[in-house]
Amino acid sequence: MAAPLPTEIKLHQKSRVLEIAFEDGSRFELPCEYLRVYSPSAEVRGHGPGQEILQLGKEDVTITAIRPVGNYAIAPSFSDGHDSGIYTWEMLYNLGVHQAELWNEYLKKLEQAGYERRTEALRSR
């Protein structure tokens, strides 16, 4: 079953959040950092299982532009120069539904890698 279609997409620059509402009534607030570290691009995901590249230092990343891709996706440009990820409606919906578990999984991977997130980035949100 395909994910519901978005009815509204708003970028909140100050809080660095992409707010997206879907036709089923779901509404998600997806931080730019979260979207960046879960980019569907090969640069992040690799070209096959086990080739994922852990994204470090993305606490302050923002979305600088959003380009529509057909009627099925968006391609955000991030402030760190990353702009090759195409986020389908299904992917954005799944990122919203599974946000808590995916974020905790990312934080666990950072901890295992010995990376400590900068707290000043968190306080400014």
Secondary structure, 3 states (H helix, E strand, C coil): CCCCCEEEEEEECCCCEEEEEECCCCEEEEEHHHHHHCCCCHHHHCCCCCCCCCCCCCCCCCEEEEEEECCCEEEEEECCCCCCCCEEHHHHHHHHHCHHHHHHHHHHHHHHCCCCCCHHHHHCC
